[in-house]
């Protein structure tokens, strides 16, 4: 009996051990199959990144747009166009497949969503699905991006990355990395004339200027490609694409005109017939509820050509809903102010009437003028504004003493800044300007003028606060320029 009991116990233990081993083997196979399915899905993601690099890397914004709207559609795009491919095991035949479903970017954006589902041939019902978001890094991911030598004065505090295709003299406080393309560069300013490192300071110690360090030389950014973004914006500015287009209207009637004669100058009223307007005045009006904002638009018939103050405009203003596509294209100068609430949009000012190519004909140099606050209601990504000018983004003489601009600013051929003024005394010197967003400028930017002999401010804003809006990393304004290489910025398993 004792032997029988021992044998029964042994058999039970062996059966349990065998059952455990079988269960572990099954679980190991299941885990291995799931891991192989995951790796197959992952391979699909990286194959699509390779595909994007070969199809659209290095192309203009318009060429990229044509690719996404081509017939037949790009691989994986469309409700019934899932792309399926074998996943090869090196040296052996394919052991699995992946299926790709792609959501193409909306007009003016580079963001692509790719869903990749993988499985093995042995266990086709055991599937894993990955969803990723591809995007091209937008230029507004720099708080300041310039195509020429730039100089930050001692009163400037900058939060965000700074890059220039020229050299950078930084005498303020940089809280993030500062980079430049040249290793050394020549400065003409009398107080620091000579050769200097690509990034340097005339206000030591460096440890108190570059809190996150500096780096040079680094690759440059191609400003000549920006014209393609402006052309593409015009293509999509019509009502059929959900945009708002403001052209070069003409007016008749009495307007103010600056006249000089007899040794003096003064304003006079003259009668005009079919006169081209000088631009458009846009005021954003926030309304309760997402996507409910309106824009008041009037035609500017007279303005101070040096002060950029509106002297006369048509009344009453016309009220428009913010366009569905988030694009307002002004084929003229644009004066912009107001507040937005839960909107993502861009205002583009450019004259592309005669020649949409590069270079534009003389006189085709439209600006954006800012004299009053441009504000976000929400600074959590719900509000995004881009102001893209063919030439300059200019703060006028009669700008607010404490001015805030919440936007990503771009000056394609000119500069973002404020002109030099020496009068009137109550306006040429201003107190504080705050830019919450980003600055992209072809020429040297600046909101303050310094006497290089004395180091004293002689015009402009005393305090310049430039703070990067981190939300621009994930939600750049429509049609804002980007780099040409896609990267993954969101990865999740479904």
Protein Blocks (a to p, Z undefined) as FASTA:
>chain_A
ZZmmmmmmmmmmmmmmmmmmmmmmmmmmmmmmmmmmmmmmmmmmmmmmmmmmmmmgoiaf
klmmmmmmpccddehiajklcccdddddehiacfbdcddddddddehiabdcdddddddf
klmmlccddddddddddfklpfbdcfbdcdddfkbccedddddfbdcddfbdcfbdcddf
bfbdcdfbfklgccddfbdcfbdcfklmmmnopadddddddfklmmmmmmmmmmmmpfkl
opacddddddeddddddddeehiacddddddehiacfbdcddddddehehiaccdddddf
bdcfklopafbdcdddddddddfklpacdfbddddedjdehiacddddddfklomcdcdd
ehiacddddfbdcddfbfghpaccddddfkbccddfklcfbdcdddddddfklccddddd
fbdfklmpcfbdcdehbdddfbacdfbdcdfknopafedjfbdcddddfklmmmccehia
cdfbdcdfbdcdZZ
